[in-house]
Amino acid sequence: MSESCGTLYLCATPIGNLGDITARVLATLADVDLIAAEDTRNTLRLLTHFDIHTELTSYHEYNKVTKAQDLIGLLQAGKSIALVTDAGTPAISDPGEILVDRCHEAGIPVTSLPGPSAVITALSLAGLPTRRFVFEGFLPGREDKKMRRTVLLALAKEPRTIVLYEAPHHLRMLLADLAEALGADRRLALCRELTKKFEEVTRITIGEALAACDEKEPRGEYVLVIEGEGFEAAKARERAAWEEMSVAEHVAFYEAQGMPRKDAMKAAARDRGISKNEVYKALLI
């Protein structure tokens, strides 16, 4: 790395309330040579509000690969660049991850100026378990049915709290898919317009949220915080799966994983809630 290299600053910007921007981010945005923004129009409004006149360039989903190389060249030439997203922390479910990766590969310094994040804000408001959680961002669209189905099936078995993003015009479709995959009784916190004037957090089930969409058109940006699959639900799902197998198939399932037959019989008996002798008798039939 050249000693004359510039630094990439990852600057978190408000997700709604402008008062949430940090003094450090404001000072950095005013001091850098260039600001790379997901949407220069949105960022220009933010800069105008704080009387900042730094030059802007666009960096978004559709130019993230080619533009990353341009920005790397500027950084290598000693320019300092701030990266911002439309709202929240850049590089989180955001094209900025490509630029950060390229900077590390090129030995260019990268630092993060922490601040607003819709994921953390929603989690803190949801009142659901937060010690372990998984962030999925936006699910694959329905045009990619196979990938979307794969993700939904994985989430149905996810024990950690799940965080998703969704736009208002796709919310009902997402809730319908979640009800089918996770069950209509699964609890969630439906968070909309976080930190804004009409912020709303509703503790509800997936089925109730789906019904609410039929009564009132969703508006605003949404973060869904969904409870993970509980222990009892997981055991019930496993029991249902075992019931579809014969005892012989159940034992063969464990043997295929390398278990000795005796251990496979014990495991099958435990899963089915029956004795090892009953498994033995079933195998003789």
N, C-alpha and C positions, 0 to 999 in steps of 0.2 A: 504493500500500500504506500502510495506517495504521501509524504508529509504535507503536501499542499492540497490534499483531498478535502472536499467539503463534507458536511454532515447532513444526513437525512433526519429531519425531525418529524415524528409522528404526533400530530397535534389533535387532541380530542376537542371537538366542538359541541355546543349544546344540542340536545335532542329535542328541545322545545323552548325552554326558558333561557333567554340570553344571559341572564344573571349567573348561570352555571359555568360560564367560561372562566378559566383561571387566569390570574395575572401573568403567570409564566407563559401561557399560550399566547396571550395578547402581545407580550414583549417579543416573543419569538416571531410571530407573524409579521410584526413591524420591522424586524431586524434582518430576516433572511433575504436572499437575493431573488427567490422565486417561490411561489406557492402553487403546488400541483393539486388541483381540486377535481372532485368527481363531477360536479356541475358548477361551472364558473359563475353562472347567474346566481345560484343560491349563495355561494361563497362571497360574491361581490356585495350582496345585501348585508351579510355579516360584517365584512370589512368596512363598508360605508357607515354602518351603525357605530363602529368603534374608531372611525376616522383613520383607517389604515389604508395605505396606498401602494402596497407591494404589488409587483407584477404577478399576474395570474396565468396559468396554463392548464389545459384540460388533461386529466388522466382518469380514464373510466374503463368500464368493462370491455368496450369495443376497440380500444387502442392500447390496452394494458401491456401487451408484449412489445410492440414496436416502440411505444412511447417510453417504456421502461429503459430501453437502450439509449434513447436520447437523453433522458434524465441522468443515467449513469455517466454519460459523457460529460455533462455539465458538472456533476459532482466530482469527477476525476480532474476536472479543470479548476477545481477549488471553489465552485459555487455552493452556497448553502441553500437547501430546499426544505420547505415545510410541506408535508403531505396531509391533506384534510379530506374527509368524506362528507357527504351531505349532512350527516348528523351522527354524533357519537365518536367512537374511537376507530381510526383508520386501520385497515388490515384485518379487521374482524368481520367475517362474512362480507368481504370487500376486496376489490381488485388490488388494493394496496399490498396484499400478501405477496404478489408477484414481484413488485418493486423491492420490497424488503428482502426477499430471497436473492434477487440479483445483486443487491448491495452487499450482502454477506459474501456472496461468491466472489465479488470484485474487491473485497477487503475495505469497503467504504463504511465509515462509522454510522451507526443508526442508534437513535435514542428516542424514547417514548415520553411524551408529556401527558401524563394520565389525566383523566377527567370523565365526563359523562359517558355512560354505556347503557344502552337499553336493556341488555341482558341482566346486568347486575341490579339495575333499578327495579326491573320487574320481579326478580327473585326476592329482593328485600321486601317488596310489598305483598307478595303472594301468600305468605303464611304457610307455605308448604315446606317440607324438609329441604334444607339447602347445604347440608354437609357434603353431599355428593349430587352432582347434577351433570347433565349432558346437553350441550347446545347444538341444535341441528340447523339453525337459521331457517331459510326458506326450503321447503321440501322440493324435490324435483317436480316439474309441472306434469299435468295429466297427459301431455303429449308424449311423455316418456313413461308410459304406463308400467312397464316392467320394473324400472328403477324405483319409481314411486312406491309400487307395491312392496318391493324388497325392503325399502326403508321403513314403511309402515309396519310390516311384519316384525322387523327387528325392534321397533319401538314398543310393540305390544308386549314384548318380553323384557323390556328395559326396567330394572329395579330403581334406577336413579330418577330424580326429578328431571323432566324434559322441558326444554325451552325452545319455542318455535317463533318465527316471525311470519306475518301474513298481511297482505294488502286487503283493504275492505271488500273489494269486488271479488276476491277469491275466498273470503272467510267461510261462507256457507259450504262451499265445496270441500274445503279442508276439514271442517267439522263433521261433514257427512262421512268422509273417508276415515277420520279418527274414530267415529262412533262404530263403524264397521270393524275396524282393526283392533281397537283398544276396548271397545264396549261403551255404551251410552252412559253407564253409571260412573265412569272414571271421573274423578274430580279435577278441576282446573281453576286457575285464576285467569280471567280474561282481562288483559290490561290494554287500555287504549289511550292514545294522546298523552303519553307519559310526560310529566313536568309542564304540560300546557294548561291553558285555562279550563278546558273541559276534560281534564284527566279523570279516568274512571277505572276502578279495579273491582271486578265482579267475581265473587267466589260462587262457583256453579258447577254442574256436571256437564259433560260433553253433550248429552242429550238435551238438557235444558238450554244450553247455549245455541244449539241448532234450532230449537223451537223459537227462541228469541229472535233469530235472524229472519224467520218467516213473519214475525210480527212487526219488526222494525229494521229498515235497511241499515247494514253496518256502515259506519263512517269513521274515518281516522285510521291511523296506523296501529296495528295490533301486535302485542307480544302475548303468546300463550304459555303459561307455566302449568304443566300437567304433572299430576302425581305419577310416580313410577308404579310398576306392578308390585303389589304387596305380596307378602309371603303366602297368605292363604289363597290368593288368586293364582299365584304361580303353581302351588300344589294342585289346585283344582284343574288347571290347564294340563299339567303333567298327567293327572289321573285320567282325564278325558282322552289323552293321547294313548296311554297304556291300554285303556279299555277297547280301543280300536284294534289292538294287536291280540293275537292268541298268546297263550302262555309260552308256547314253543318259539314264536316270533320274538317275544320279549326276551327270553333267555338268549336266543341267537343274536339279538341286538348287542347284548353285553359281550358275548363271546367274540363278535366281530371286532370289538375294541381291544381284544387281547386278554380278556378275563378268563381264568380257568372256569370250567363248567360249574364246579361247586360254588364259586364266588358269584358267577352269573345267576345261578338259581337263587342265592341269598338276596342279591340285588333286586331281582324280579319280584321275589316274595315281599320285600320291603316296599317296593313301589306300589304293589297291588293291595297291600294290607292283608296278606294271607300268610299262612305258614309255609315253611320250606317243604314240608311233607305234601301239602296241597299242590305245590308246584311240581314235585316229583311225580305225584299221581297223574297230573294233567299231561305230563310228558310221556307217560306210559300208554295213554289212550290212542 
